[in-house]
Amino acid sequence: MESVQPILQGLQYVLQSDLYYIVTVDLEGRYTFVSPKYVKRFGYQEGKLIGVPSLSTIYEPDWPICQQVVAECLQHPGRGVWATLRKPTPEGEIVYTQWEFSALLGENGEPVGIICLGHDITEKQVALTGYRESVRHLDEVLGGVTDSYCVLDKDWRFLEVNQACLNVVGCTRDALIGRRVQDLFPVVESLKATSMLRQAMDEQCAIRFEEVYEGRCFLVTVHPSPDRINIFFQEVTEQLKVEGQLQQQPERIRQFSFTTSHELRHELAKIQLLWNAQKQQLPAEGDASAIDAAIHSLQQILTKMNQQLNVGLSLGSFASEFKLRSVQEICFVDDDPVMNTFNPRIVQKQYPEAQLLTFESVDEGLFHIERHPNVSRCIFLDLNFPERSGWEFLSDPRFRSNPVPVIILSSSIDPRDQERARLYQEVVTFLHKPLRADALQPLL
């Protein structure tokens, strides 16, 4: 009798438990016993469940699961079978529960019913659902990132990769996940990337560097955390090749500046003289025509400058079919208030339905697109700023993770800027200031 007492105490504890539910049903599926915790949790009236079909208290889409588990219990008496079931409350709440089903045996060893021990897993299930949604969203974001991206753990095992990364390394995702970088690519020990990644982890700071691998050059950005390394990288082989070629012409540019400076100063002096006359209220007939003529001369001089600068260069074109009317929002990122005043007016006259926004710094523009990622937009981007440049805008992870069409709008006539812009697939064209309505026609 003494050996039975602990068992009875254990059963009494389970029956009064605030964590576990106990129910029994007969072979017809009708309740024969329910614990107080079960009655209280699901808002039932005490004593009202006995004889009620148990399926009526289970979320209907889960009925097949319950019926299958009961069949397994009856087929294999003595074996516990697990199931996750959703149960509705009278208030309309859906509660996630986990149960262990087991057959109740009669005196002759034949099944006479089912006993079920369960508990509430709603909080865990909600957290798991949120996690899966976050993973799905992250997969969608990474799938749309044009830069290569991978995540390594502290031992340099691959945890995550996007398609762009798979294209670079020439492997499938299954071949990478869980494998160490050193095992798959032994040559990595001889690369600069090895020491740079270790430095990033030791110092827990972001690092950017260039790496050459199999004759290809990559710009690598590393963002470490205590237990993993996030790595973005993009191939810049062609960009560096173009920059190397263009660096060979400084003398031509110096000579060019001497030969054209007089022509530029001459036309600018005429415009200034005419403008001063207007301010002093000494206008003469034909002043407006003279200003137009001087501006036209300046445009011709700039055209000649471009032609001279481009001697010996094979500049690429922007093969894009982008149209302004395909977006809802148009952003202007330029530090010049005058440009931010008049450029939106020129665009609005051509496309009055668009929502127009202006930002006077690279970080303001990046902050906006980071806060509002799911907007159809394009960006008119200046290149030269007092602090961060337009190139830094294009390479910033906040833009790389949510790339949109970009129209470079710059006063630069340096062909290196045009060629460098062509290397970014988000750049759809390169326009020169001042913005003119006729320059927008191909984009409408």
N, C-alpha and C positions, 0 to 999 in steps of 0.2 A: 504493500500500500504506500510505503514511503517513496518508492521509486516512481510511482504514478503522480505523486503530488507536484513535483517540478513541471511535469508535462501539463498538468491542469493549470498551474500558475502561468505557464507560457501561453496556453490557449486563451486564458482570461486576459492576458496583456494584449494579445493581438486583437481580441474582440473589442477592447476599449481603446485601441491605438488611434491617435489623431493622424497617423500617416497612412495606415493600410485599411483597405476595405475587404470584407469577407462576404461572399454571397454563395448560396447553393441553389441549384435548380434541379428539377426532376428530368426524366428522359423526354418529356414533352416540352421542355424549355421554360417551365413555369417556376417562378421564385418559390423556394421552400424556406429560405432563411436569408436575412440581410442584417449586417452589423449596423449599430447606431451611427457610426461615422458615415457610412454610405447613405443612410436616410437623410442625415443632416446636410451633407455636402450637396446633394442634388435636389433638395427642397421637397422631398416626399413626406407624406404623413405617415407616422409610425403605424405599422400594422396594415397599411393599405396596399403594400406591394405583394404580400403572400398570395400566390395563385395567379398573379399577373404574368403574361408572357414576357420574358426578359428582353426579347427583341424590340418590344415597344419602347424600351428605355435606351435603345442604342440608335445612333445616327444611321438612317436607313442605308446610305451608300456603304456602310461597314457591315451590313448583315451577312454578305457572302463570306467575309473573313471569320466572323463568329461561327457560322455554320461549319466552315471547313475545320476550324480548331476543335470544335466539339466532336466532329467525326473522327479526327485523329486521336482524341482522348479515348473515345469508345473503342477504337481499333487497337490502341496500345495502352491498356490499363496500367497504371503505375508510373507512366511517363508524364512529366509536366510539359505543357505546350504553351509558348508565349504568344501574346497578340497585343497590338496597340489598337484601341478602339476609341472612337469619339462618342461622347454622350451629351445630349442636350439637357439644359436645365429648364424649368418652367419659365424663367426670364428670357429664354432665347439664347443664352450663352452656350458655346460649344466647348466642352472640357475634354482635353486629351488625357487618356488613361492607359496604363500598361498593366496587363493581367497575366497570371500564370494559371492555366486551366489544368485540372486533373480529375480523373474519374473517381466517383465515390462507389465503393464496392459493398455488396450485400454480404450476408452470412455465408453464402455459397460461392463468393468470389465473383459474382456477376455484377456488371455496372448497374447502379440504381439511380445515378444522378451525376452532376458535375459540381465540384467545388472550385471557386475562383478567388484568388488572392490578388488584389490590385492596388495601385496608388496613382495619384495625380501627377502627370508630367507636362501639364499645360505650359508652365513657365519655361521648361527646357525646350519644348517643341517650338514655342514662339521665338526663343533665342536662336534655335537651329534654323527656322524658316528665315529669320532676319539675316543670319550668316550666309545662307545659300543665296539669298537675294543680293547681298553685298558682293559675293563671289561672282554671281552672274553679271552684275553691273560692271564689276572690275574687268571681267573677261570682255565685255562689249567695248569698254573704254580702251583697253589694251589692244584689242583687235583693230580698232580704228586709228591707233597711233602709227604714224609713218616711220618714226625712228624705231630701231631695234631695241628691245627691252627684255631684261631677264632679272630674276631674283635668285640669289644664292644664300644658303645658310652659312653658319660660322665655319663649317668644314668645306665650304665651297661646293656644296651639292646644289644642283638646280632644283628650285622650288616652283618657278613659274617662268614661262617664256611666251612671247607673242609671235605671230606669224612672220613678221619682218626679221626677227632674230633667227627663226628656223631657216629662212631663205638664205641668210648670210652664212650660217655654219653648215648648211646642207644636211641637216638631220631631221628626223621626225620628233615630235614631242615626246612620245613614249621612250625614244632612245636617250633623251636627255634627263627627264624628271627623275630625281633620286640619285643620279650619277654625279661623281666629283669631276670638276673641270679638269683637274690634273690627270685623271684616268682616261678621259676621252681625248684630251688634247695635251699630250706631254710637253709639247713645245712651249706651252704657256709659261713654264718655269724660267725660260730664257727671255721672256718679254718684259718690257717696262711695266706692263699692266700688273704683274704679280706684286712688285714692290709698292705700286701706287694703291692697289686694293688693300694691302696690309697697312699702309700708312693711314688710309681712310678709316679702317676699322679701329686702329690703335688710337687715333686722335678723335674719332667720332665727328668728323667734319666732311663736308662735301668737297670733292676734288674733280677738276676737269683737266684732261690731258689728251695728247695725240698718241696713237699707237699704229705701228705699221705691221701688218700681218699678211703674209703671202703676196707681197707687192701692192697691197691695198692699204690706204691710210684711213683711219677712223678717228673721229672726235668722240671721246668717251667722257661721260659725266657720271660720277659715283655719289650716291646718297646712302650712307651707312646708318644702321640702327644697331642696338646691342646684340640682336640675334640674327640679323640678315643684312644683305647688301643689295640695294636696288641700283641697277646699271642701265643707263641709256647710252646708245652709241649710234652714230650715223657715218656713212662713208663720205669722205671729203676728198677722195683722190683727184677727181676732175677739178674740183674747186682749187686745190693747191697747185695743180698743174697750170691752170689758167693764171693764177696769181704769180707763179714763177715766171711765166712768159711775159706778163705785163710789167714786172719789175725791171725788165731789161730795157725799157724805153724812157727812163727819167730824163736823159739828155734831150730827147726829142721834145718832151713836154716843156723842158726849160726854154729851149729855143723857140718853141711855139708861143710861150707866154710873152716873150719879148716882141715877137712880130705882130701879135694881135692886140697887145695892151693899148697901143696908140689909137687903133680903130675903135676900141670899146670906149676909151675915155672921151674921144671926139663926139660920139653919139650921145653918151651920157651927159656931157657938158651942154649939148644943145637942149636936151630935155630939161636939165636943171635951169638953164637960162630962161626957157619958155615958162617953166613953172614959177620961177621967181617973178617974172613979169605979171603972171596971173595973180600972185599973192599981193603984188604992189599995185594992182588994178591998173596995169599998163598994157592991156591986151591989144594985139594988132590983128588985122584981118589975115586969116590963114594960119593962126597959131595952132589950132586943133589939127589941121592937115599936116603941119610941120611936125607935131608930136607924133602923129600916126606914122609919118615917114621915118622919123628917127627910130621908133620902136621896130618898124619893119626892117630897118638897116641892122639893128641889134640882133634881130632874129636871124638874118642872113649871116651875120658874123658868127653867131653861135653855131649855125649849121656848118659853116666852113671849119670852125674849130673842131666839131665832131668828126668831120671828114678827115681832117689832118690827123687827129688823134687815132683814128681807126685804121690808118695806113698799116698794112701788114697784119692786121687782126682779122680773125674770122669769128665775128660775134654771132651767137645763136639767136634764135627768135623765140617768142613766147607762143607756143602752139596751144592756145586755149580757146574753148568755145563758151567761156563764161559770159553771162549776161546779168547786168545789174538788176533787171526786173525779176530775177530768180530768187532774190533775197528780200527779206522784210526790213532789215536794219542795216544802215550804212554808217560806219564809224570813221572818223577822221582823227588820226593820231599825229599831231604836229604841235611844236612848241611856239609857233608864231600865231598870236591872236588874230592878226589880219587875215592870214590864210584860213584860220578856223571860222572866220566871219564870212568870207566871200566864197570859199570853195563849196560849202554846203548849199549856198544859194544857187550856184551854177548847176549842181547836181539836182537840186529840188525842182528847178525849172524844167529839167528833162524828165524827172521821175518824181512827181509830186506825192505819190502814195507812200514813198519810203519814209521810215523813221530815221532821222539823222541825229547823230550824237558826236560830240567833239571831246577830245582829251589832249591835254597839253604835255603829257609825259608818257613814256613807255610803260611805267608801272601803273599809271591810272588806267590805261587801256587794257593791260593784262589783268588787273583786278576786276575790271568789268566783265571780261569774257570768262573769267574763272567763276564769278558769282552767277552768271547767266549763261551756262554752257549750251542749253538746248534752244538756241535762237538761230534762225537762218539769217546770216549776216555776211558782209564783206568789209574789208578795212582798207581805207586810203592811208598809207603809211609813209611818213617822212623818214629819211635816213639819218640826218644829222641833228643831234640833241645835245644840250649842255652836259648831260650826264650819260645815261644809257642810250645806245644808238638803236636805230631800226633793226640792225643785224642782231642785236641782243634780243630784241622783241621776237624775231623769227626763230631764234634758237632756244628761247626760254621754255622750260618744261611745261609751263602753264599753257603756252600756245601749242607746243608739240602734242600735248595730250588732247587738244581740241582744235585741230587746224581748220582754218576757213580761208576762202579766197582773199588774196591780198593784192592791191594795186599800189605799186610804189609810185609816190608822187614827190619828186625831189627836184631841187635846182641843180643837182650834180650832173655834169657832162662827162665825168670820168667813165670811160668805157669799162673799166674794171668793175664799177658798181653794177652796170647793166649785166655783165657776164656773170658776176657773183649772184645777182638776183635770179638769173635763169636757172641756177642750180637748185633753187627751192621750188618744188612742184606746186606749192600753194600760191606762188606769185604768178598772176595771170597776165600782167603787162607792166611796163615801166613808162610812166608819163613824166614829162618835164613841166616844172612850174614856169609861168603861171598856168593854171588849169584853164583850158578853153573848151567851150561847148562842142566844137567840132571833134576834139580829141575823144569825147565820150561816145560819139556815134557808133563806133564798132562794138561798144559794150552795151548798147541799148537793144 
